[in-house]
Amino acid sequence: MRKLTGRNFSLLLAPALLTLAGCGGGLMGANSANSVFSVTPGTGSIDTDCTGCNAANAQGASIHQFAATLANGSPAEVTWSVSGGDVVSGPGSISASGQYTPPSYLTADRAEVVVTATLTADPSLRASSVVTVTPGFLQPLTPENVALGANGTAAITGILAEAGGSARIRFALAGSPAGSGEGQGSLGATSCQRNSQAFTSCTVTYTAPSWVQATGATYVVATAGGAAPASGAGIVSRASAVVLVNAAGVTSNPATHQAQSQASVMLGTSGGNNTDYDTRGNHIVDCCSGTLGALVEDASKRQYLLSNNHVLAKSDHASVGDTIVQPGLIDNNCTPLGYSAGSGQASSVAPVAQLTGWLPLSSKLTNADAAIAQVASRAADSSGSILELGAKQPDGVLAAAPPGISSTGGRGEAAALDLKVAKSGRTTGLTCGGVSAVDLDVKVDYFLDCAETRPYLTKTFTHQLAISGNQFSDAGDSGALVVDAANAEPVGLYFAGGTDVLGVSQAVANPASDLLSELSEQVGGGAYTFVGTADHAVSCLSYGDSTIAQAQARTLSEAETARAEQALAQARTLVNPAAGILGVAIGKSSDHPGEAAVIFYTGESMTVSAPSTVEGVRTLVIPSTARAVAYGSAPQTPLGTGAVSPSSSALAQAVAVKNQVAASLMRRNPAFFGVGVGQSLDNPKEAALVIYVDRNRLPAALPATVDGVRTRYVVMARLHVTRSYAMPSPSKLHCMAHKASQPMRRNPLGLF
């Protein structure tokens, strides 16, 4: 993902803009009715500090719905428009159906927007309403994840998109992102910075306990806005950061990936195209960036930065020779290199490479999201070192190290299902996860702008890798190299992802060897290989994978329970201890969270074949003993992934079915945007079709099997590569508008 929101620390407003914006102001006039039709409501408000106080669309964005009605009570056919609003960020937007969405930030204490309806049959007839927007927009915390050993400390910062005022952010420790349970460690005093020329930012220092017995997650939960839920005034806006308190004493902070390099650039750091920003008039209002993932070299030993097309080449819309900068613009207040003199805002990004070529997304001959940029002399570490990919140092910090290439000669390693992998990215730093699906066909949406208002294309990638794990990736990690955690050999290049309805990160990566083959065939330079060193282990800590735990925590509906009870009677007829089926019970599916299942208890060897469904109800296959079943102490969930694996023949059968049905499944049902092959969580010795489902278009019924193969559903928002997906709300811009820089002179690095 190249766009990241809610991450910048210092967000200065241009003084001239403040003069224009002002504070407060009287209510604008409006006439909500005329002789023919009226607009409702006549006035409205959106409190952006409060998550529970506003209506929301399917993506979780705060909205306000307007309607136009004729005098006889029937709907009026009108054209909607908005005006007024914030001097810098504008009035927001309104859809053809009258759904108003506020601007993503404000530079005043309040903004009043005029919503106007114009009668289609007679444009001279208009009616208008006023909606008052108050600022807030609590951003995702920075960093959103950090690993600390005993007595380790980290500064956690939250930002409100509000200039001036008296707002503050409250921090607390908890055992969950929602604020429940108790957390480890302690918090210091909160320090807030607020004035008329910067967004409000508040920082708290977290300190890990002096002794860590076992590795576990603690959450720093931030709240802002109105009254607490008990007052009945709505639920305050909430964001959280997870601290992995670990017994190994490892310190890993993504902030190091976002800072400007003081010497030769290490990989795994923030970077992107110097012209990757959106403008409104002569102001920059938004920007995009990602991760400089790895170093590759061609047949002549020339070295190149490797990242995604959408990071370096702006989704096919860059030019060869464009300047690639470090850090990316999202870590520099959207201020590009070469910002015009006299602006009062000097850019702190540095040129490190020039764009050489990319695999066109628009081409049917490409199957990867990749681009390369020739490195300037001594601008990047020539060994290909990646931040935190090395061993733990005496102070607990992870050293930088190149990827391993000795096993493959720098051509990349093929990834297998359940392989433990690591990645070092701009936003979440060094994290580990597991390969959750192989041979994945997936649709990804691309846009022409960072704000996702101008769609470019939807591309279907085939035979990709899927990776699952808590905190594995987030927006801004696009372009990060994915490596085998056991030997640091490259296995993929991360390019798209999201968070599913269970709160688990789902990532998609181009297979490394396939990507290099395409670059070698389609971008001049001959055969490309990864720059690296001897194979070595990666010392990262895993934030875990809560997929099964979260699925089992869901409450079944009465209808689902009734389905399972009806199937249970039939399942009892299959109980045969002599044949290894010890008993049955009602349980919950992990392959489809929220769906009931019938548990089949089998012998611990798990050699018994149990049906995938009974009367249309899914089955769980759980190894146990006759004694545990008889005494009611048998487990309710199957073994986790890794404890047992599908056979090669089972995987081959699932791949064959997937290749036959994937295209037709996605074509017939637009809710399906990905189909791959993975492991069933309900019966881990069986393979499953892993089907990715749009959470906003969830079908009423989802089949438990397809052509005899179990199905596993990952429900999440569609994959796209510009907007942050970590929070349930859409992107909240806070890069302050400033004048766009003059065009950069070409070839500033002296490369050709």
C-alpha positions in Angstrom: 0.0 0.0 0.0 1.4 3.4 -0.9 -0.9 5.8 0.9 -0.7 6.1 4.6 -2.8 8.3 6.8 -2.4 9.3 10.4 1.4 8.9 10.7 3.0 12.3 10.4 4.3 13.9 13.6 4.8 17.5 12.8 2.1 18.9 10.6 2.5 22.6 10.1 0.0 24.9 8.5 1.1 27.6 6.2 0.5 30.9 8.1 -1.3 32.5 5.1 -3.8 29.7 5.2 -4.5 30.3 8.8 -5.3 33.9 8.1 -7.9 32.8 5.5 -9.3 30.0 7.6 -10.0 31.9 10.8 -11.9 30.4 13.7 -15.6 30.1 14.5 -17.9 32.3 12.5 -21.7 32.8 12.3 -24.1 30.3 10.7 -24.5 30.6 7.0 -27.9 31.4 5.6 -29.9 28.7 3.8 -33.4 28.3 2.5 -34.5 24.7 2.9 -37.8 24.9 1.0 -39.4 26.6 -2.0 -42.8 26.4 -3.7 -42.0 23.1 -5.4 -39.8 21.0 -3.1 -37.9 21.0 0.2 -34.6 19.7 1.6 -34.4 17.7 4.8 -32.8 18.1 7.3 -32.8 21.9 7.2 -29.6 21.9 9.4 -27.3 19.2 10.5 -23.9 18.6 12.2 -21.1 16.0 12.1 -18.9 15.7 15.2 -15.7 14.1 13.9 -14.4 13.5 17.4 -17.1 11.0 18.1 -17.3 7.5 16.5 -20.8 6.7 17.8 -22.5 10.1 17.2 -22.7 10.1 13.4 -24.3 8.0 10.7 -21.7 6.0 8.8 -21.4 4.5 5.3 -20.3 0.9 4.5 -16.7 1.9 4.9 -17.2 3.4 8.3 -16.9 7.1 7.2 -19.0 9.7 8.9 -21.9 10.8 6.7 -25.0 12.9 6.7 -28.0 11.9 4.5 -30.0 14.6 2.8 -33.3 14.2 0.9 -35.3 16.3 -1.5 -39.2 16.0 -1.4 -41.9 17.4 -3.6 -44.9 19.2 -2.0 -47.0 16.0 -2.6 -44.5 13.9 -0.6 -42.8 12.1 -3.5 -39.1 12.2 -4.0 -37.8 15.1 -6.1 -35.3 14.6 -8.9 -32.5 17.0 -8.0 -28.8 17.5 -8.5 -26.8 17.9 -5.3 -23.8 20.2 -4.7 -21.8 21.5 -1.7 -20.1 24.8 -1.1 -18.5 26.8 1.7 -16.7 24.6 4.2 -13.0 24.9 5.2 -11.0 27.4 3.3 -8.2 24.9 2.7 -9.8 21.4 2.8 -13.0 22.5 1.1 -16.6 21.6 1.7 -16.4 17.8 1.4 -18.5 15.9 -1.1 -22.0 14.7 -1.8 -23.2 11.8 -3.8 -26.0 11.7 -6.4 -28.3 10.2 -3.7 -27.6 13.1 -1.2 -25.1 11.4 1.0 -22.7 14.0 2.4 -19.2 13.2 3.4 -17.1 15.9 5.3 -13.6 16.9 4.3 -10.8 14.8 5.8 -9.4 17.6 8.0 -10.1 21.1 9.1 -8.0 24.2 9.7 -10.6 26.0 11.7 -12.5 25.2 14.9 -15.6 24.6 12.8 -16.8 24.7 9.2 -20.2 25.4 7.8 -21.1 23.7 4.6 -24.1 24.7 2.3 -25.8 21.6 0.8 -27.8 22.7 -2.3 -30.4 20.7 -4.3 -31.2 21.9 -7.8 -34.4 20.7 -9.4 -33.5 18.7 -12.5 -36.6 19.8 -14.4 -36.1 23.5 -13.6 -32.5 24.5 -12.6 -33.7 27.9 -11.4 -35.4 26.2 -8.4 -33.1 25.4 -5.5 -33.2 24.6 -1.9 -30.4 24.4 0.6 -29.4 23.2 4.0 -26.4 23.9 6.3 -24.3 21.2 8.0 -21.8 22.2 10.7 -18.6 20.1 10.8 -16.4 20.2 13.9 -12.8 19.0 13.7 -11.2 15.9 15.3 -10.2 12.8 13.3 -8.2 10.8 15.8 -5.5 9.1 13.6 -4.0 5.7 14.0 -1.3 5.9 16.7 2.4 6.1 15.8 3.9 3.6 16.0 0.9 1.2 15.7 3.1 -1.7 16.9 6.3 -2.0 18.8 8.3 -4.8 20.5 10.0 -4.2 23.8 11.9 -6.3 26.4 11.9 -5.7 30.2 12.1 -2.0 31.1 12.0 -1.0 27.5 10.3 2.3 26.6 8.5 3.7 23.6 6.8 7.0 22.9 3.3 6.6 21.5 1.8 9.6 19.6 -1.7 10.3 18.6 -2.8 13.2 16.3 -6.1 15.0 16.0 -6.7 16.8 12.7 -7.6 20.0 14.5 -5.7 23.3 14.5 -5.7 25.1 17.9 -8.5 24.5 20.4 -8.2 22.7 23.7 -8.8 19.1 22.6 -6.6 16.3 24.1 -6.1 12.6 23.7 -6.5 10.3 26.7 -4.3 7.2 26.9 -4.8 4.0 28.9 -3.4 0.4 29.1 -5.6 -2.5 28.2 -5.6 -6.1 27.2 -7.4 -5.6 24.0 -7.7 -2.9 21.2 -11.2 -2.1 22.5 -9.9 -1.1 25.9 -11.0 -4.2 27.9 -8.8 -6.2 30.2 -5.6 -5.2 31.9 -2.3 -4.5 30.2 1.3 -4.9 31.4 3.7 -2.1 32.2 2.9 1.6 32.8 2.3 4.9 31.2 3.9 8.2 31.9 2.2 11.6 31.8 0.6 12.8 28.6 2.1 15.7 26.8 0.1 17.6 24.2 1.1 20.2 21.6 -1.5 22.4 20.2 -1.5 25.8 18.5 -3.0 27.6 15.6 -0.3 26.4 13.2 -0.3 22.6 13.9 -2.6 19.7 14.4 -3.1 18.7 18.0 -0.7 15.9 18.9 -0.4 14.1 22.2 2.4 11.7 23.3 2.7 9.3 26.1 5.7 7.1 27.1 5.0 3.4 27.7 7.4 1.5 29.9 7.5 -2.3 29.9 7.5 -4.2 33.2 10.9 -4.8 34.9 10.5 -8.6 34.5 8.9 -10.4 31.6 7.9 -14.0 32.3 6.3 -14.7 28.9 5.8 -12.9 25.7 2.4 -11.2 25.3 0.6 -8.3 23.8 -0.4 -5.1 25.7 -2.5 -2.3 24.1 -2.1 1.4 24.5 -5.6 2.7 23.9 -6.2 6.3 22.9 -9.6 8.0 23.1 -10.6 11.5 22.1 -13.7 13.6 21.7 -16.9 13.9 23.6 -18.3 12.3 26.8 -17.7 8.7 27.8 -20.3 6.1 26.8 -21.9 6.0 30.3 -23.2 9.6 29.7 -25.3 8.5 26.8 -23.7 11.1 24.6 -22.0 8.6 22.3 -18.8 6.6 22.2 -15.6 8.5 21.9 -13.2 8.0 19.0 -10.7 5.3 19.7 -7.3 4.1 18.3 -4.8 1.7 19.7 -1.2 0.6 19.5 0.0 -2.9 20.4 3.2 -3.5 22.4 4.7 -6.9 22.1 6.3 -7.3 25.6 8.8 -10.1 25.0 10.9 -12.3 27.1 13.7 -12.4 24.5 14.5 -8.7 25.2 14.1 -7.7 21.5 13.4 -4.0 20.7 11.8 -3.3 17.4 10.3 0.1 16.6 8.9 1.0 13.1 9.9 4.6 13.8 13.4 3.7 12.6 11.9 2.8 9.2 10.3 6.2 8.8 13.2 8.4 9.6 15.6 10.0 7.1 18.7 8.0 6.6 21.9 9.7 7.7 24.2 7.7 5.5 23.7 5.1 2.8 20.0 4.1 2.7 19.2 0.7 4.2 16.3 -1.2 2.6 13.0 -1.7 4.4 12.7 2.1 4.8 10.2 4.7 3.8 10.5 5.9 0.2 8.7 6.7 -3.1 8.3 8.8 -6.2 9.0 12.5 -5.5 6.0 13.5 -7.6 3.5 11.1 -5.9 1.0 13.7 -4.5 -2.4 15.1 -5.2 -3.0 18.8 -5.9 -6.0 21.1 -5.6 -5.3 24.3 -7.5 -1.7 25.1 -6.7 -1.7 23.3 -3.3 -0.5 19.8 -2.5 -3.4 18.2 -0.4 -2.3 14.6 -0.2 0.6 12.3 -0.9 1.6 8.6 -1.2 4.6 6.5 -0.5 5.7 3.0 0.5 8.7 0.9 1.2 12.1 0.6 -0.6 12.1 -3.2 -0.3 15.3 -4.7 -1.6 18.3 -4.3 -3.8 18.6 -6.2 -7.1 21.4 -6.2 -9.7 21.4 -6.8 -13.5 23.8 -8.9 -15.5 26.3 -5.9 -15.5 26.1 -5.7 -11.7 24.3 -2.3 -11.8 22.2 -2.0 -8.7 18.5 -1.0 -8.4 16.0 -0.4 -5.7 13.1 -2.8 -5.9 9.6 -1.9 -4.8 6.1 -1.9 -6.3 4.9 -0.2 -9.4 2.4 1.7 -7.4 5.1 3.0 -5.0 7.9 4.0 -7.5 6.0 4.4 -10.8 2.6 5.8 -9.5 0.6 2.9 -11.0 1.9 3.3 -14.5 1.8 7.1 -14.5 5.4 8.0 -13.8 8.2 8.8 -16.2 11.5 7.0 -16.6 14.1 9.1 -14.8 11.7 10.3 -12.0 13.5 10.9 -8.8 13.0 8.4 -6.0 13.3 9.9 -2.5 13.9 8.7 1.0 12.0 9.0 3.2 8.7 9.0 1.3 6.5 12.1 1.2 4.2 10.7 3.8 7.0 11.1 6.3 7.8 14.6 5.2 4.5 16.4 5.5 3.9 15.9 1.7 6.8 18.3 1.0 8.7 17.1 -2.2 12.3 17.6 -2.9 12.9 20.9 -4.7 10.1 22.7 -2.9 10.1 26.3 -4.1 12.4 28.7 -2.2 10.8 31.2 0.1 8.0 28.9 1.2 9.2 28.5 4.7 9.0 24.7 4.4 12.3 23.0 3.5 12.1 19.4 2.3 14.0 16.8 4.3 13.8 14.0 1.7 16.9 13.0 -0.2 17.2 11.7 -3.8 18.5 8.1 -3.8 17.6 6.7 -7.2 16.1 7.3 -10.6 13.2 5.3 -11.9 14.4 2.8 -14.5 11.4 0.7 -15.4 8.3 -1.2 -14.3 5.9 -4.0 -15.1 2.9 -2.2 -16.6 -0.3 -2.9 -14.6 -2.3 -2.3 -17.7 -0.6 -5.1 -19.6 -2.1 -8.5 -19.8 1.4 -9.9 -20.0 2.3 -8.8 -16.5 1.5 -10.7 -13.3 3.4 -8.6 -10.6 3.3 -5.1 -9.2 7.0 -4.2 -9.4 9.3 -1.4 -10.4 13.1 -0.7 -10.2 15.1 2.4 -9.9 18.9 2.7 -10.5 20.7 3.6 -7.3 22.8 6.8 -7.2 26.4 6.4 -6.3 26.8 5.5 -2.6 23.1 6.4 -2.0 22.1 3.0 -0.8 23.9 0.3 1.1 25.6 -1.8 -1.6 25.3 -5.0 0.4 21.5 -4.8 0.2 21.1 -4.6 4.0 17.5 -4.4 5.2 16.6 -2.8 8.5 16.2 -5.3 11.4 16.8 -8.4 9.3 19.8 -9.3 11.4 20.5 -10.7 14.8 19.8 -9.1 18.2 22.5 -6.8 19.4 23.5 -6.3 23.1 21.1 -3.4 23.5 18.2 -5.5 22.2 18.0 -3.7 18.9 17.9 -5.9 15.7 20.8 -5.2 13.3 20.4 -4.6 9.6 21.4 -7.4 7.3 21.1 -8.4 3.7 18.7 -11.2 2.7 20.0 -14.7 2.2 20.9 -15.7 -1.3 23.3 -18.6 -0.9 20.7 -21.3 -1.4 19.2 -19.9 -4.6 21.9 -17.7 -6.1 19.7 -14.7 -5.6 16.8 -16.0 -7.6 14.4 -16.4 -4.7 12.8 -19.3 -2.9 9.4 -20.9 -3.6 7.1 -20.6 -0.6 5.1 -23.5 0.8 1.9 -23.4 2.8 2.4 -22.5 6.5 6.0 -21.3 5.9 7.0 -18.8 8.5 8.0 -15.6 6.8 9.2 -12.1 7.8 9.1 -8.7 6.2 10.7 -5.3 7.0 8.4 -2.5 6.1 7.9 1.3 6.5 4.9 1.1 8.8 4.9 -2.0 10.9 8.7 -2.6 10.8 9.9 -6.2 11.2 7.0 -8.6 11.6 6.4 -12.3 11.1 3.4 -14.3 9.7 2.6 -17.5 8.0 1.8 -18.3 4.3 -1.9 -18.9 4.5 -2.7 -19.6 0.9 -0.8 -20.4 -2.3 -1.7 -20.2 -5.9 -4.0 -17.3 -5.1 -5.9 -15.5 -7.9 -6.8 -12.1 -6.6 -8.3 -8.8 -7.9 -6.7 -5.5 -6.7 -8.1 -2.0 -7.3 -5.8 0.8 -8.5 -6.4 4.5 -8.5 -4.9 7.5 -10.2 -4.7 9.6 -7.0 -3.8 9.1 -3.4 -7.3 10.0 -2.2 -8.9 7.2 -4.3 -11.4 9.5 -6.1 -10.2 8.5 -9.6 -10.2 4.8 -10.4 -7.6 3.5 -12.8 -8.1 -0.2 -13.2 -8.8 -3.5 -11.4 -6.1 -6.1 -12.2 -6.4 -9.8 -11.6 -3.1 -11.4 -10.4 -2.7 -15.2 -10.6 -0.6 -17.7 -8.6 0.2 -15.2 -5.8 1.0 -15.8 -2.1 -1.2 -14.9 0.8 0.2 -14.2 4.3 -1.8 -14.0 7.6 -0.8 -12.7 11.0 -1.6 -10.1 13.6 0.1 -6.8 12.7 1.9 -8.4 9.8 1.5 -5.4 7.5 -0.3 -2.1 7.0 -0.5 0.8 4.5 2.9 2.1 3.7 4.5 -1.4 3.8 4.0 -1.8 0.1 7.2 -2.9 -1.6 8.6 -4.7 1.4 10.6 -7.9 0.7 9.1 -11.0 2.3 11.7 -13.6 3.3 11.8 -17.1 4.7 12.3 -16.5 8.5 14.5 -19.6 8.7 17.1 -18.5 6.2 16.2 -14.9 5.0 15.8 -16.1 1.4 13.4 -13.9 -0.6 10.0 -15.5 -1.2 7.9 -12.5 -2.3 7.3 -8.8 -2.6 4.4 -7.5 -0.5 2.0 -5.3 -2.6 -1.5 -5.4 -1.2 -3.4 -6.3 1.9 -6.0 -5.4 4.5 -7.4 -6.4 7.9 -10.2 -8.9 8.0 -13.3 -8.8 10.1 -11.5 -10.7 12.9 -8.8 -8.0 13.1 -6.1 -10.1 11.5 -3.8 -8.7 8.8 -4.1 -10.4 5.4 -1.3 -9.7 3.0 -0.7 -10.6 -0.7 2.8 -10.9 -2.2 4.2 -11.5 -5.7 6.3 -14.7 -5.7 10.0 -13.6 -5.7 11.3 -15.8 -8.5 8.3 -15.1 -10.8 8.8 -11.4 -10.2 12.5 -11.5 -11.2 11.7 -13.5 -14.3 9.2 -10.9 -15.4 11.6 -8.0 -14.8 14.3 -9.9 -16.7 12.1 -10.4 -19.6 10.4 -7.0 -19.8 12.8 -4.4 -18.3 16.2 -4.0 -20.0 19.3 -5.1 -18.1 19.3 -8.8 -18.5 18.8 -11.3 -15.7 18.0 -9.6 -12.4 19.0 -11.2 -9.1 18.7 -10.2 -5.4 21.7 -8.7 -3.7 22.4 -10.4 -0.5 24.6 -12.7 1.6 24.8 -16.2 3.1 21.5 -17.6 4.4 20.8 -16.7 8.0 17.9 -16.8 10.4 15.7 -13.8 11.0 15.3 -12.8 14.7 11.8 -11.3 14.6 9.0 -11.9 17.1 5.5 -12.9 16.0 2.5 -10.9 17.1 0.5 -14.2 16.6 -2.5 -15.0 14.6 -5.9 -14.7 16.4 -8.0 -16.1 13.5 -9.2 -19.2 15.3 -9.5 -17.5 18.7 -11.6 -14.6 17.3 -13.8 -17.0 15.2 -14.5 -19.2 18.3 -15.3 -16.1 20.3 -18.2 -15.2 18.1 -21.7 -15.8 19.3 -23.9 -18.1 17.2 -27.3 -16.8 16.1 -30.4 -18.8 17.1 -30.8 -19.9 13.5 -27.3 -21.3 13.3 -27.7 -23.1 16.6 -30.9 -24.6 15.3 -29.2 -25.8 12.1 -26.5 -27.5 14.1 -29.0 -29.2 16.5 -30.9 -30.6 13.6 -27.7 -32.0 12.0 -26.5 -33.4 15.3 -29.1 -36.1 15.2 -27.8 -37.4 11.9 -24.2 -37.0 13.1 -24.9 -39.3 16.1 -25.6 -42.2 13.7 -22.0 -42.0 12.5 -20.5 -42.4 15.9 -18.4 -45.6 15.9 -15.6 -45.8 18.5 -14.2 -49.0 16.8 -13.9 -47.0 13.6 -12.3 -44.0 15.3 -15.3 -41.7 15.6 -15.6 -41.2 19.3 -18.5 -38.7 19.6 -20.2 -35.6 18.2 -21.1 -32.2 19.6 -22.1 -28.7 18.5 -19.3 -26.3 17.8 -18.3 -23.2 15.8 -16.6 -23.1 12.4 -13.3 -21.3 12.1 -13.4 -21.6 8.3 -16.5 -19.4 8.3 -16.7 -17.4 11.5 -20.2 -17.0 12.8 -21.4 -20.3 11.3 -22.3 -23.3 13.4 -20.6 -26.7 13.0 -20.9 -30.3 14.2 -17.8 -31.5 16.0 -16.5 -35.0 15.2 -14.2 -36.3 17.9 -11.8 -38.8 16.4 -8.8 -40.7 17.7 -5.6 -38.7 18.2 -4.0 -40.2 15.2 -6.5 -38.4 13.0 -6.5 -41.2 10.4 -10.3 -41.3 10.3 -12.1 -39.6 7.4 -15.1 -37.6 8.6 -17.6 -35.9 6.2 -17.1 -32.2 5.4 -20.8 -31.5 6.1 -23.8 -33.2 7.7 -27.1 -32.0 6.3 -25.4 -28.9 4.9 -23.8 -28.0 8.3 -20.0 -27.8 8.4 -18.0 -30.3 10.5 -15.0 -29.8 12.8 -12.6 -32.7 13.2 -10.9 -32.7 16.6 -8.6 -35.4 17.9 -9.3 -36.5 21.4 -9.6 -39.6 23.6 -12.6 -41.7 24.5 -12.2 -40.7 28.2 -12.2 -37.0 27.4 -15.3 -37.3 25.2 -17.1 -39.4 27.9 -16.3 -36.9 30.7 -17.1 -33.8 28.5 -13.5 -32.5 28.7 -12.7 -32.8 25.0 -11.6 -29.5 23.3 -14.0 -27.4 21.3 -11.5 -26.3 18.6 -9.2 -28.3 16.3 -5.5 -28.2 16.3 -4.0 -25.0 15.0 -2.2 -24.7 11.7 1.2 -26.2 11.7 0.3 -29.0 14.1 -0.9 -31.1 11.2 -0.8 -30.4 7.5 -2.7 -31.5 4.4 -1.1 -34.1 2.3 0.5 -33.2 -1.0 -2.3 -35.1 -2.8 -4.9 -33.2 -0.9 -3.2 -29.9 -1.9 -2.9 -31.0 -5.5 -6.6 -31.8 -5.6 -7.5 -28.4 -4.2 -5.2 -26.6 -6.7 -6.9 -28.5 -9.5 -10.3 -27.5 -8.3 -9.2 -23.9 -7.7 -7.8 -23.6 -11.3 -11.2 -24.8 -12.6 -13.5 -22.7 -10.6 -11.7 -19.5 -9.5 -12.4 -17.3 -12.6 -16.1 -18.4 -12.7 -16.6 -17.9 -9.0 -15.2 -14.3 -9.1 -17.1 -13.6 -12.3 -20.5 -14.9 -11.1 -20.3 -13.3 -7.7 -18.7 -9.8 -7.5 -18.4 -10.3 -3.7 -15.6 -12.8 -4.3 -12.3 -11.0 -5.1 -9.8 -13.8 -4.4 -9.5 -17.6 -4.5 -6.5 -19.6 -3.4 -5.5 -22.9 -1.7 -4.8 -23.2 2.0 -5.5 -25.3 5.0 -8.9 -25.9 6.5 -9.1 -24.6 10.1 -12.0 -26.9 10.8 -10.1 -30.0 9.7 -6.4 -29.1 9.5 -5.4 -32.3 7.6 -7.6 -31.2 4.7 -6.9 -28.5 2.1 -9.4 -25.8 1.5 -10.3 -23.2 -1.1 -9.5 -19.9 0.6 -12.1 -17.4 -0.7 -11.8 -13.7 -0.1 -15.2 -12.0 0.3 -16.0 -8.3 0.2 -17.3 -7.4 3.7 -19.7 -4.8 2.2 -21.3 -7.3 -0.3 -21.5 -10.4 1.9 -23.8 -13.0 0.3 -26.6 -14.5 2.3 -25.2 -18.0 2.0 -21.7 -19.3 1.3 -21.1 -22.9 0.3 -19.3 -25.1 2.7 -17.6 -27.1 -0.1 -16.9 -26.6 -3.8 -16.5 -29.7 -5.9 -15.8 -31.7 -2.8 -13.2 -29.4 -1.3 -13.8 -27.5 1.9 -14.0 -23.7 1.7 -12.5 -21.2 4.1 -13.7 -17.6 3.9 -11.7 -14.4 4.6 -14.1 -11.5 5.0 -12.6 -8.1 4.5 -12.7 -4.9 2.4 -11.6 -5.2 -1.2 -7.9 -4.9 -1.8 -6.6 -1.5 -2.9 -3.2 0.1 -2.8 -3.7 3.7 -1.7 -5.8 4.0 1.3 -4.9 2.9 4.8 -6.9 0.0 5.9 -5.9 -0.3 9.5 -8.9 1.6 10.9 -12.6 1.1 10.1 -12.8 4.6 8.8 -11.4 5.9 5.5 -8.3 7.9 5.1 -8.1 11.1 7.1 -5.9 13.5 5.4 -3.6 15.6 7.6 -0.8 16.6 5.3 -1.4 20.4 5.3 -2.0 22.0 2.0 0.9 24.0 0.6 1.9 25.3 -2.8 3.1 22.6 -5.2 6.8 22.7 -6.0 8.2 23.8 -9.3 8.8 21.0 -11.8 12.0 19.1 -10.9 14.8 19.3 -13.3 15.4 15.9 -14.8 18.4 13.7 -13.9 19.5 15.3 -10.6 21.5 12.2 -9.7 23.6 12.1 -12.9 22.1 8.7 -13.9 21.1 7.7 -17.4 
